[in-house]
């Protein structure tokens, strides 16, 4: 999946211990989505994509809490 609205950076954990601490990295790879959600470890592609899509889609306007 590709989009001009998505950017990604790859960070070497051993070179940036401050980011490891900030994002509480305990396993690699760790994917952080919009700084508030994350995934750790090697995951099946379908789970990875479902989680990312769920994190970036706006909540249903008509949904009840």
N, C-alpha and C positions, 0 to 999 in steps of 0.2 A: 504494500500500500504506500502510495507516495502522495504528498500534498505540499504545496508551497506554504501552507499555514503551519507546518510542523518543522521544528528544528531539533537537532540532537547534538550533544557533545559527549565525547568519550574522555573520561578522566582516569588517569593512573592513580589508583588509591594510595600506593606507597609514596607518591610524590606530593600528595595533597592531604595530609593528615587532618587538617582543619575541616575539609569537606567530608571526610570519613566520619568525623565526630558530629558535624552538623546534621548529616543525613543518616546517622546511625547505621553505617554499613557494617554488616556482620557476615555477609556472603557476597560473592560476585558471580555473575553480573548483578548489579542492582540498577533498576530503572526507576527514576524519579519522574513523576508526572505532575507538572504544574506546582512543584515544590511541596505538595501536601499529600500525595498518594505515591505508593511505591510497590515494586515487585522485586523479590530477591531470588537469585538462583536461575538455573536453566529450566525453562518451562515449555510446555507444548505451545506451539504457535497459536492455536485457536484460543487457549486460555489467555495468553499474552495479549492478543488483539482484542478479545472481549473485554478484558480489564481496562485497557487503554481507551477503547471506545466508550465504555461506561463512565470513565473518569472525565472525558471531555464533552460529553453530550449534556446539554442543559436539562434540568429536571422537567418533567411533564408539567405544562402550565395548568392543566385541569386536575392533576393528581392531588388526592387528599393525603394529609400526613397521618 
